[in-house]
Amino acid sequence: MTAPNPIDSIEKRVAASVAQHWKAYLIEGILLVILGFGAIVVPPLASIAVAIFLGWMFLISGVAGLFLTFSARQAPGFWWALISAIVAIIAGVVLLWRPLEGTLSLTIVVGAYFLAEGIATIMYSLEHRKELTGRWGWVLLGGLMDLVISAAIITGLPGSALWAVGLLVGINMVFGGATLIGMALAARGGKAA
């Protein structure tokens, strides 16, 4: 007799939980789609909101890190932890004080990310042509699209700072919300897989 697979048990509990709370997932999905479309329609506002949100995150984590670093000043790596906390505080203050300039920095990082991701994806697709027969072209296309997005962002600087981050966040929110809506509707009535 074999022991029950713990992963099957976890999957059943997750499916039961999703089925039980499908309305909450549906509401969250609808809200994400609405907010995502708002970010797509008004990307400069969404870009600034992201910069302010990140500013608060850096500031709060830096202050907490500073407090924890001083409370454990005998621990190894004290100076590195102190420097890290101070950098987080400075980054937070800068993003909160100058959110428009912060969106420019975030846009440069996003453009560089898409460039690196595009190159890595293209190289992956070319290296694995034999293993990914029939699919490597799609992987290659995904990498090329990353390069196109990167080029649009980088060549459009500084103007792209007004739309890039907000637009990408909006698209992400729409797809994330649509996924939650689909999951909620599939789980309605205990039909979750």
Secondary structure, DSSP 4 states (H G I P E B T S, - for coil): -PPPPHHHHHHHHHHHHHHHTHHHHHHHHHHHHHHHHHHHHSHHHHHHHHHHHHHHHHHHHHHHHHHHHHHTTTSTTHHHHHHHHHHHHHHHHHHHH-HHHHHHHHHHHHHHHHHHHHHHHHHHHHHTTTTTTTTHHHHHHHHHHHHHHHHHHHHTTTGGGGTHHHHHHHHHHHHHHHHHHHHHHHHTTS---
